[in-house]
């Protein structure tokens, strides 16, 4: 499907220099817009300045320095057969599994991840919501501050997200470890990516290698697979869907429809339609009316099942909405995708993060893939680069409001299409087996990945330590004062997704009377700036004046005892603790 032989090639020197120049201009615009001209800095910009900006500065310098030496054959790679590719992908999966414990210290930093794990915990028990113990009902919102379903919220804690991602984690939990879910999905997605590349570029094994290695060298794919985020599922099921569609036949398209329906239930239903809709256009251009109609009906089924039937099920099973309004309807969801586009024009910082967390050559080669399209063939529906490119554009431009995320997680499902476009561009504009630029790009990307792993660990470690300290408390209740620390409210969570002793609450969501009742009825400890700052949690300023009144009252009542680490169980433990403190 790559077409005939190329009439001209793009030199690696020009590719590297163009990439360095384009990256310089984009990075400069991002810094000026988000840092120089803006008042207040969001979490994505904080992460951009800490992780992405220094990495990209170093990368563009290395690109420019490597440009004169980029042309050439480099290493000759064997044919990308299953005997070679499968072990490589298996290694990626094992590295992601180990990384959850080594890099993230068995801790999920964001509320999004914690809510997914929370839902997996009650699904593992055979429930679709966790009943709120009667004694904790008055404090339910302080225990579950956000991202909860409104249905039956007075009596149940239920995740606001759709259930499939959590159900997959619950399945692997039953098999031994919920943290295997992400690595297994990563491997499935990379295998499907390889199969699609083989089908699209059968006569260019070097281009298949380009596609696969761009995917395997993606720090965003690898590190996100260490987390409970649903994004790894989107990457995997998008690639599985495409592999099934290209296989064709009733079985292929029917299975693709099932994959799309499952993918839409991962956490938010609008992500698969953004990926699938351009392929329906591609099918229509090729006059494949029946196939296009089937996949269009699949999109209708997605809306019916996940935007209509699922909320109705929760309504009847759990009760009427409470505390907050019901989940956003279809019109609200579609409108929000475009509304966020104007919020500080976030594509600048988001795409900067996307470039930093993926292979440095992915975007330049993908641009070549778009340039390789033959426009007469496009009109006839013979260029698969068209739906790939349209999907990538939609994924990068819409659904922009991101807080936490390793790279740009809302475009995670389009890393596969970017890699395929890059492979198609390589097949058209690069000589066969002239792989030296790929090798150089992989080396630069590997250096960047080491830097990202270091900065990610440095960012996560204080929060993981804070959670361990809170979890070790012998108190009945731990109150988290959210002032002074960046997103410390995300420390309000249970153990392995289950609220329990200590019951952790957001102090900012409690009234004076509630605090009084807690202090009277339970052993209460306080976790505030005095505890989390020495652990390295980044500073932030939250102006919550009512908190001063609460804290002053707690001090008067003697109910502001800080969280204390547990006493050493043995004399040897005491000596080790003393050594660590020195």
C-alpha positions as a printed Julia matrix, in Angstrom:
582×3 Matrix{Float64}:
   0.0     0.0    0.0
   3.04    2.25  -0.15
   2.67    2.76  -3.84
   5.4     2.84  -6.43
   9.02    3.75  -5.88
   9.91    7.26  -4.83
  11.21    9.64  -7.44
  13.29   11.67  -4.97
  14.64   11.31  -1.48
  14.87   13.69   1.44
  18.38   13.84   2.82
  18.81   13.01   6.48
  20.86   16.18   6.91
  17.94   18.33   5.77
  15.52   16.3    7.87
  17.58   16.83  11.01
  18.12   20.53  10.36
  14.44   21.09   9.55
  13.5    19.24  12.74
  15.9    21.35  14.8
  14.66   24.62  13.29
  10.99   23.7   13.59
  11.47   22.56  17.18
  13.28   25.8   18.02
  10.44   27.92  16.67
   7.75   25.84  18.38
   9.59   25.77  21.69
  10.16   29.53  21.56
   6.48   30.2   20.86
   5.45   27.87  23.7
   7.76   29.56  26.2
   6.73   33.08  25.2
   2.99   32.34  25.26
   2.73   30.15  28.36
   5.54   31.5   30.52
   6.42   35.06  29.51
   2.97   36.44  28.74
   0.74   34.48  31.09
  -0.08   35.32  34.69
  -0.2    32.16  36.74
   1.27   28.85  35.67
  -0.74   25.66  35.34
   0.44   22.16  36.22
   1.2    21.24  32.57
   3.43   24.31  32.32
   5.17   23.4   35.6
   5.9    19.94  34.21
   6.92   21.46  30.86
   9.5    23.7   32.53
  10.82   20.9   34.74
  10.89   18.07  32.19
  10.21   18.97  28.59
  11.87   22.36  28.07
  15.39   21.33  29.12
  15.05   18.01  27.27
  13.96   19.68  24.04
  16.7    22.29  24.27
  19.29   19.55  24.53
  17.64   17.47  21.82
  17.5    20.22  19.22
  21.18   20.96  19.88
  22.07   17.29  19.35
  19.93   17.2   16.2
  21.82   20.14  14.75
  25.21   18.69  15.7
  24.33   15.26  14.28
  22.97   16.61  10.97
  26.27   16.46   9.01
  26.73   12.8    9.97
  23.12   11.62   9.59
  23.21   10.25   6.06
  24.29    6.67   5.51
  23.39    3.02   5.91
  24.08    2.52   9.59
  23.19   -0.9   10.95
  21.52   -3.47   8.76
  18.52   -4.91  10.56
  17.05   -8.36   9.9
  13.51   -8.78   8.63
  11.0    -7.75  11.33
   9.68  -11.26  11.92
   7.74  -12.48  14.93
  10.86  -14.26  16.22
  12.49  -10.85  16.74
   9.57   -8.48  17.31
   7.66  -10.5   19.9
  10.59  -10.77  22.37
  11.28   -7.04  21.91
   7.68   -6.17  22.74
   7.65   -8.62  25.65
  10.72   -6.85  27.03
   8.87   -3.51  26.79
   5.96   -4.94  28.75
   8.18   -6.35  31.5
  10.02   -3.03  31.77
   6.71   -1.19  32.16
   5.57   -3.59  34.88
   8.82   -3.22  36.79
   8.69    0.55  36.31
   5.45    0.83  38.27
   7.32   -0.31  41.36
  10.77    1.14  40.66
   9.83    4.49  39.11
   6.39    5.17  40.59
   7.03    3.28  43.85
   3.68    1.51  43.57
   1.91    4.87  43.77
  -0.54    6.54  41.38
  -0.05   10.28  41.64
  -3.22   11.73  40.08
  -6.86   11.63  41.08
  -7.7    10.17  37.65
  -5.54    7.14  38.33
  -6.72    6.74  41.91
 -10.39    6.8   40.88
  -9.7     4.1   38.28
  -8.02    1.95  40.93
 -10.84    2.73  43.39
 -13.41    1.38  40.9
 -11.25   -1.66  40.18
 -11.24   -2.44  43.91
 -15.02   -2.6   44.23
 -15.38   -4.41  40.9
 -12.95   -7.01  42.19
 -15.42   -7.58  45.03
 -18.26   -8.09  42.53
 -19.76   -4.62  43.07
 -20.43   -1.77  40.66
 -20.41    0.87  43.44
 -19.06    1.01  46.97
 -21.73    1.56  49.63
 -20.8     4.4   51.98
 -20.66    3.26  55.62
 -23.39    5.02  57.58
 -20.94    6.61  60.02
 -19.05    8.25  57.17
 -22.0     9.52  55.1
 -21.82   13.09  56.52
 -18.17   13.22  55.41
 -18.57   11.5   52.04
 -17.42   14.45  49.94
 -14.35   15.09  52.08
 -13.4    11.41  51.6
 -14.17   11.41  47.85
 -13.53   15.04  46.82
 -13.99   14.76  43.05
 -14.44   12.53  40.01
 -17.37   10.68  41.55
 -20.61    9.73  39.84
 -23.62   11.83  40.87
 -26.01    8.85  40.76
 -26.87    7.68  44.25
 -24.0     9.8   45.57
 -25.67   10.17  48.97
 -25.31    6.43  49.58
 -22.61    5.16  47.19
 -19.13    6.05  46.05
 -18.95    5.4   42.32
 -16.27    6.43  39.86
 -17.33    9.14  37.43
 -15.49    7.42  34.58
 -16.87    4.64  32.44
 -16.08    1.16  33.78
 -14.01   -0.79  31.22
 -10.53    0.4   32.24
 -11.24   -0.4   35.87
 -12.82   -3.73  34.91
  -9.62   -4.73  33.08
  -7.59   -3.82  36.18
 -10.0    -5.81  38.37
  -9.49   -8.83  36.09
  -5.71   -8.65  36.43
  -6.14   -8.07  40.16
  -7.93  -11.4   40.33
  -5.06  -12.91  38.36
  -2.49  -11.52  40.8
  -1.59   -7.88  40.11
  -3.73   -5.01  38.72
  -0.53   -3.26  37.64
  -0.11   -5.87  34.9
  -3.05   -4.36  33.0
  -1.11   -1.46  31.5
   1.93   -3.52  30.39
  -0.28   -6.19  28.78
  -2.27   -3.54  26.91
   0.98   -1.91  25.83
   2.2    -5.19  24.38
  -1.11   -5.78  22.59
  -0.96   -2.31  21.05
   2.65   -2.69  19.9
   1.91   -6.1   18.37
  -1.06   -4.66  16.49
   1.08   -1.71  15.36
   3.66   -4.14  13.96
   0.98   -6.15  12.12
  -0.52   -3.0   10.59
   2.92   -1.82   9.46
   3.59   -5.19   7.81
   0.32   -4.93   5.92
   0.85   -1.34   4.79
   4.53   -1.64   3.86
   5.13   -5.28   2.87
   7.96   -4.41   0.48
   9.82   -2.13   2.9
  10.96   -4.03   6.01
  13.11   -1.04   6.96
   9.98    1.14   7.12
   8.32   -1.52   9.29
  11.31   -1.29  11.61
  11.0     2.49  11.67
   7.35    2.19  12.72
   7.99   -0.4   15.43
  11.1     1.27  16.86
   9.39    4.65  17.02
   6.66    3.01  19.09
   9.08    1.09  21.33
  11.21    4.19  21.96
   8.21    6.29  23.05
   8.69    7.3   26.68
   5.03    8.31  26.77
   3.87    4.81  25.81
   6.27    3.05  28.15
   5.85    5.23  31.25
   2.08    5.68  30.92
   1.78    1.87  30.79
   3.19    1.86  34.35
   0.08    3.7   35.56
  -3.67    2.96  35.88
  -4.47    5.61  33.23
  -6.96    4.47  30.58
  -4.74    5.93  27.83
  -2.76    2.73  27.31
  -6.05    0.98  26.6
  -6.92    3.61  23.98
  -3.57    3.1   22.23
  -3.97   -0.67  22.26
  -7.59   -0.84  21.11
  -7.08    1.8   18.41
  -4.31   -0.32  16.91
  -6.31   -3.53  17.31
  -9.27   -1.85  15.62
  -7.13   -0.76  12.68
  -5.53   -4.19  12.32
  -8.97   -5.81  12.21
 -10.33   -3.29   9.68
  -7.37   -3.87   7.38
  -7.89   -7.61   7.7
 -11.38   -7.04   6.33
 -14.23   -9.45   5.89
 -17.23   -9.94   8.12
 -15.06  -11.26  10.95
 -12.55   -8.42  10.72
 -15.05   -5.56  10.62
 -17.38   -7.19  13.14
 -14.53   -7.69  15.61
 -13.42   -4.1   15.01
 -16.92   -2.92  15.95
 -16.69   -4.83  19.22
 -13.23   -3.36  19.9
 -14.56    0.16  19.3
 -17.49   -0.38  21.66
 -15.15   -1.69  24.38
 -12.67    1.17  23.83
 -15.43    3.77  24.2
 -16.19    2.4   27.66
 -12.61    2.72  28.93
 -13.21    6.06  30.63
 -14.73    8.66  28.25
 -16.71    7.63  25.21
 -15.66   10.39  22.82
 -12.06    9.21  22.27
 -12.71    6.29  19.83
 -15.01    8.35  17.55
 -12.19   10.88  17.08
 -10.03    8.02  15.83
 -12.66    6.14  13.79
 -14.51    8.99  12.04
 -11.65    9.79   9.59
 -11.55    6.14   8.54
 -15.27    6.26   7.77
 -14.53    9.21   5.46
 -11.74    7.14   3.87
 -14.18    4.29   3.29
 -16.75    6.64   1.76
 -14.16    8.06  -0.64
 -13.41    4.49  -1.72
 -17.17    3.9   -2.19
 -17.2     1.11   0.37
 -20.71    2.03   1.38
 -21.62   -1.05   3.4
 -18.45   -1.03   5.47
 -18.71    2.74   6.08
 -22.34    2.37   7.16
 -21.44   -0.41   9.59
 -18.75    1.65  11.31
 -21.0     4.72  11.34
 -23.62    2.6   13.11
 -20.9     1.53  15.53
 -20.4     5.19  16.47
 -24.15    5.52  17.0
 -24.04    2.4   19.22
 -21.2     3.95  21.23
 -23.31    7.02  22.0
 -26.39    4.94  22.82
 -24.58    2.47  25.09
 -22.19    4.75  26.96
 -23.83    8.19  26.84
 -27.43    7.03  27.3
 -27.86    3.45  28.57
 -25.01    3.46  31.1
 -26.23    6.61  32.93
 -29.76    5.15  32.87
 -28.44    1.95  34.42
 -26.69    3.88  37.19
 -29.82    5.94  37.78
 -32.0     2.87  38.29
 -29.39    0.9   40.21
 -28.09    3.61  42.54
 -30.72    6.32  42.64
 -31.19    9.92  41.6
 -28.23   12.28  41.22
 -26.97   13.98  44.37
 -24.28   16.53  45.23
 -23.47   17.39  41.61
 -25.35   17.44  38.31
 -25.59   14.32  36.17
 -22.86   13.46  33.74
 -22.55   15.74  30.77
 -24.76   14.92  27.84
 -23.73   14.43  24.22
 -24.03   18.1   23.3
 -22.01   19.13  26.36
 -19.3    16.63  25.55
 -18.95   17.71  21.91
 -19.05   21.39  22.84
 -16.35   21.01  25.48
 -13.9    19.64  22.92
 -13.99   22.9   20.98
 -14.46   25.18  23.97
 -11.15   24.13  25.48
  -9.32   25.04  22.29
  -9.47   28.7   23.24
  -8.22   28.18  26.79
  -4.73   29.75  26.58
  -4.26   28.0   23.24
  -3.03   24.86  24.93
  -1.86   23.02  21.78
   1.43   24.87  22.18
   2.4    23.31  25.5
   0.6    20.04  24.84
   2.35   19.34  21.56
   5.68   20.4   23.06
   5.16   17.76  25.72
   4.09   15.26  23.04
   7.28   15.81  21.06
   9.44   15.54  24.19
   7.92   12.26  25.35
   8.02   10.46  22.01
  10.82    9.63  19.59
  12.37   12.86  18.38
  11.98   11.83  14.73
   8.34   10.79  15.02
   6.79   14.13  14.11
   9.24   15.1   11.28
   8.84   11.68   9.67
   5.05   11.83  10.11
   5.1    15.14   8.21
   6.9    13.28   5.4
   4.15   10.67   5.56
   1.55   13.37   4.96
   3.66   14.85   2.16
   3.84   11.41   0.56
   0.1    11.33  -0.12
  -0.9    11.27  -3.77
  -3.88   13.59  -3.89
  -5.65   11.87  -6.78
  -5.42    8.66  -4.81
  -6.76   10.5   -1.76
  -9.93   11.4   -3.64
 -10.39    7.76  -4.56
  -9.91    6.57  -0.99
  -6.63    4.82  -1.75
  -4.41    6.7    0.73
  -4.61    5.45   4.28
  -2.36    8.32   5.31
  -5.45   10.58   5.03
  -7.44    9.12   7.97
  -4.25    8.67   9.95
  -3.36   12.35   9.49
  -6.89   13.63  10.2
  -7.04   11.59  13.39
  -3.66   12.88  14.56
  -4.79   16.46  13.91
  -8.02   15.97  15.87
  -6.23   14.19  18.71
  -3.7    16.99  19.13
  -6.13   19.89  18.8
  -9.12   18.75  20.88
  -9.73   17.66  24.49
  -6.95   19.85  25.72
  -7.41   20.45  29.45
  -4.73   18.23  30.95
  -3.32   18.39  34.44
  -1.09   15.46  35.23
   0.23   13.34  32.4
   3.51   11.98  31.09
   3.6    13.68  27.71
   0.26   14.71  26.21
  -1.97   11.89  27.37
  -5.1    13.01  25.51
  -3.32   12.29  22.22
  -2.01    8.96  23.54
  -4.3     6.95  21.28
  -2.73    8.61  18.24
   0.88    7.64  18.88
   0.26    4.57  16.71
  -1.04    6.65  13.75
   1.93    9.02  14.12
   4.32    6.05  13.95
   2.51    4.63  10.9
   2.65    7.99   9.12
   6.35    8.12   9.93
   6.85    4.66   8.43
   4.93    5.64   5.29
   7.01    8.81   4.99
  10.2     6.82   5.38
   9.1     4.32   2.7
   8.45    7.15   0.25
  11.32    9.55   0.9
  14.19    7.48   2.25
  16.39    4.91   0.46
  15.95    1.32   1.54
  18.03    0.3    4.57
  19.62    3.75   4.95
  18.97    3.55   8.69
  21.72    5.71  10.14
  19.36    8.68  10.85
  16.99    6.33  12.67
  19.84    5.01  14.82
  21.02    8.55  15.65
  17.45    9.59  16.47
  17.05    6.56  18.74
  20.28    7.44  20.59
  19.14   11.04  21.17
  15.72    9.81  22.27
  17.31    7.27  24.65
  19.3    10.03  26.34
  16.1    12.05  26.66
  14.27    9.04  28.15
  16.9     8.74  30.88
  16.35   12.4   31.75
  12.55   11.97  31.79
  12.75    8.92  34.03
  14.93   10.88  36.46
  12.63   13.91  36.53
   9.49   11.76  36.79
  10.91    9.87  39.77
  11.93   13.15  41.41
   8.4    14.53  40.97
   6.55   11.43  42.16
   8.79   10.49  45.12
   7.57   13.2   47.58
   3.93   12.29  47.0
   4.63    8.57  47.34
   6.46    9.24  50.61
   3.58   11.42  51.83
   1.07    8.67  51.05
   3.17    6.07  52.88
   3.35    8.36  55.93
  -0.4     8.93  55.95
  -1.1     5.24  55.38
   1.13    4.29  58.32
  -0.85    6.47  60.74
  -2.49    4.65  63.66
  -5.21    7.33  63.91
  -8.84    6.77  62.93
  -8.93    9.86  60.73
  -6.22   11.84  58.93
  -7.2    15.34  57.78
  -5.21   16.73  54.83
  -4.84   20.52  54.81
  -4.59   21.26  51.05
  -2.93   24.67  51.47
   0.65   25.21  50.51
   1.33   22.12  48.43
   0.81   21.38  44.75
  -2.21   19.08  44.37
  -1.84   17.57  47.85
  -5.6    17.01  47.83
  -4.83   13.98  45.64
  -3.35   12.38  48.77
  -6.92   11.93  49.99
  -7.31    8.24  49.17
  -7.6     4.79  50.72
  -5.29    1.8   50.73
  -5.27   -0.11  47.42
  -8.38    1.76  46.34
 -10.36    0.99  49.5
 -11.18    3.74  52.06
 -10.48    2.56  55.58
  -8.37    3.15  58.64
  -7.06    5.76  58.61
  -9.99    7.42  56.85
  -8.32   10.25  54.92
 -10.3    13.46  54.36
  -9.82   16.84  52.72
 -10.0    19.36  55.57
 -11.08   22.08  53.14
 -14.38   20.24  52.5
 -15.39   19.98  56.16
 -17.46   22.39  58.25
 -16.57   23.54  61.74
 -19.27   21.32  63.21
 -17.99   18.3   61.3
 -14.46   18.89  62.55
 -15.78   19.13  66.09
 -17.65   15.85  65.72
 -14.6    14.07  64.31
 -12.35   15.34  67.07
 -14.88   14.24  69.69
 -15.55   10.77  68.27
 -12.26    9.65  66.72
  -8.51    9.79  67.05
  -7.61   12.5   64.55
  -4.24   13.44  63.06
  -3.37   16.31  60.74
  -1.24   16.26  57.61
  -0.27   19.73  56.48
   2.62   21.78  55.19
   4.74   21.01  58.24
   4.66   17.33  57.23
   4.59   17.32  53.44
   7.08   20.15  52.83
  10.08   18.3   54.39
   9.23   15.36  52.13
   9.77   17.57  49.07
   6.2    18.25  47.92
   6.28   21.32  45.6
   4.95   24.54  47.08
   1.74   26.15  45.9
  -0.45   28.96  47.15
  -4.12   28.25  47.75
  -6.07   31.12  49.29
  -8.58   29.35  51.53
  -9.23   31.88  54.28
 -11.91   29.75  55.98
  -9.2    27.2   56.68
  -7.55   29.59  59.14
 -10.69   29.52  61.27
 -10.81   25.7   61.16
  -7.16   25.35  62.08
  -7.4    27.88  64.91
 -10.39   26.02  66.34
  -8.6    22.68  66.07
  -5.62   24.1   67.93
  -7.86   25.37  70.74
  -9.44   21.93  71.05
  -6.1    20.15  70.95
  -7.1    18.36  67.75
  -4.17   19.3   65.53
  -1.75   16.5   66.33
   0.44   15.9   63.27
   0.74   12.56  61.52
   3.5    10.59  63.17
   5.44    7.73  61.64
   4.89    4.39  63.41
   7.19    3.47  66.26
   9.95    0.99  65.35
   8.9    -2.58  66.04
  12.41   -3.69  67.09
  15.61   -2.16  68.41
  17.28   -2.88  65.08
  14.53   -0.95  63.26
  15.1     1.98  65.63
  18.83    1.99  64.83
  18.12    1.89  61.08
  15.66    4.76  61.4
  18.26    6.78  63.32
  20.87    6.1   60.64
  18.48    7.18  57.88
  17.72   10.41  59.71
  21.42   11.37  59.89
